[in-house]
Amino acid sequence: MRTKNISLKLILSVIALGIWIIVLQNTGIIPITQRVKVINEIDANITNAINAEISGSVSVDNVVDVNIHEINGYNQVTTKIGTHSVFPFGYMLPVDNW
């Protein structure tokens, strides 16, 4: 039983030490050195300006009917607690006649 307690304490101590090392590395207290080898470099200096003026017309061939009442759904819901508003803060599409 004594060796089981010692091994359990040793394993938990190693886990705790590992977690603290990761925490200290993430906070920058323990520096992390990473060796990165740059294989390809690209010169990305752009000296010319781009003319982005767009002109033209757009035509819509089809019309889609959108029923805002169906999108909003029913605002009042009745549950066992009572009737209450689904959208109490007005997060609905505005309509003229509800």
Buried (B, 14 or more C-beta within 10 A) or exposed (E): EEEEEEEEEEEEEEEEEEEEEEEEEEEEEEEEEEEEEEEEEEEEEEEEEEEEEEEEEEEEEEEEEEEEEEEBEEEEEEEEEEEEEEEEEEEBEEEEEE
